[in-house]
Amino acid sequence: MASGVIITDDVKNLYEAMKVVKAGDDLNSRVKVAILLIKDSKEIVVGDTYTHQDLEAKPGFTILTEQMDKMECFYALYDCSFETKDGVHKEDLVLLMWTSDGAHIKKKMLYASSKGNLKMALKGIKHDLQINDRSDWSKQAVAAKMSEKHSWVVAKIEGMDV
């Protein structure tokens, strides 16, 4: 069931900027983590963003964990850097949906029913995670999700062993 929530152009433009690295791009200013929120039950908008430079002080995984402590529900675009067991470095965009068990049921339903439209608007998302409980959120769970459709196995996320 679609929710009728629209995806703003700012979200679509941010996604396009995150997925395509162009020659000459300033890597320090590239957005690596973006929080997306449903505003007024009507539209998905860009909330906080964190650049490559921001992630030097605190990894994206940690930032997302902190956001889960602060907010009941959100989506996130996470440009995840990881290394396979073969030592190959990769980066893939992950769409994450966080709906805490403690969130109001109407809010959880709104996020769940809007996710399909968001995925359709963000063509090319390779990985999506739905996290409802903090026990679902671990480097091991992210690595397993990212490995499931591929022949490679994730060994490290943002330089941290899985």
N, C-alpha and C positions, 0 to 999 in steps of 0.2 A: 504494500500500500504506500503510495507516494504521499508526502506530507504537504506539498504545495509550497514548501520553502524554496526560495530562489537562491542561486549561487551568484554572488556579486562579481562584477568584472574585475574588481581588485583581487579576489581569490583566484580567478582564472589567470590573470596576468602574473600574479606571484608564482603560481604553479609553473607557468611557461618559463619564467626567469629561473626557477629552481632546477628545472629538468634539463635545460640547455646551457652548457658551458661554452661560451664563445671565446675565441682567441682575443687576448687583450683584456679580458674581464679581471677586475680586481678581486682576487680570491678572498681577501680579508673582509670585503663588504658583501660577499654572497650570503644569502639567507640559507641557513642550514636547518633551522627548526622554526616552524610557524604554527601558532595556535589559531585555530579557526573556531568561531563561536556562532551559535544561532542567536540572532538579535531580534527581540520582540516577536518571536515565533514566526518571523516572516522571511528572514534572509540570513545566509551564511556569510559572515564577514571575517576579515583578518583581524586577529587580536594581536598579541605580542609576537615579535619576531626576534630571532637570535642569529647573528652572523657567525661566519667562520672565526672571526676575531673574538667574539663572545665565548665561543666554545674552547678557546685556549685556556680560559680560566676555569671553565666548568663544562664537562662533556654534555652533549645533547641528551644522552640517556638520563643523566642526573637532572637536567632541566625539566625533562618530561616527568620524572618522578616527583619533583617539587610541585609542578603544576597539578598533578593528581592530588597532592595534599591540599592545594588551595581551592580547586574547583570540582564541582560535582560531575560536570559533563563538558567535553570539548572534543574537537577533532584536532589532529596535528598532522602536518606534513613534516617528515623527518628525513633529511638527506643523510642516510646512515652510511658511515665509512666502516668497512669491515675487511677482514682478511680470511681467506679460505685456508683449509688445512694444508693445501699445496703451496701456501705462501703468496697467492695472488691477491693483490689489493683491489677492492671494488667499492663502488658507491652506488646505492640504489635509493630511490625515493620510496618511503613507506607512508601509507595513510593509516593513521591510528585513530580509533574512536574509543574514548574513555567515557564510560557511564558507571559511576560508582554505585554499589549496592544501596547506599544510603540516599541516593537522589530520588526526588519525587517521581512517581511512575509516569506521569504525563510528560515530564522532561525527558526521561529515558526513552519513551516511545517516540517522541518528536525527533530525537537524535537518530534512533534506529531507523525510522521511516524515511529520513532524509538522506541517509548514507548512500543509497543506490543512486540517487540523482547526483550526489557529489562525485561519486566514482565515475559516472558517465561524463560529467563535465571535465573531469581531470583524466583525460584519455592517456593511457600508457602507464598507469600505476601498476607496478609489478607486485607489490606486497601490500596487504592490508591486514591490520590487526584490530580485533575488538577486545578491549580490556574492560571487564566488569568488576574485577576484584584485584587488589594489589598482589595477591598470590599468582595471578595470571601474568604479571609484569616482571620479567626477569631477563637477563641477557640470554639465558638458555632458551627461554620461550621465543624471544625475537629471533635468535639464531635458527631454531628449529623451523619457524615459519618461513624464514628467508631461504632455507635449504630445501624445503619440501618439494619444490617444483624443478629442482636443478640437480645436476650430477655432482656438484660440489657441496662441501660441508663448511659452515662458518666456524672458524676457530677463535676469532677475536672480533670484538665490536669496539670501535674507537680506541684501538690499542689494548683493550682489556681482555684478558682470557675469558672464554665462555665456560 
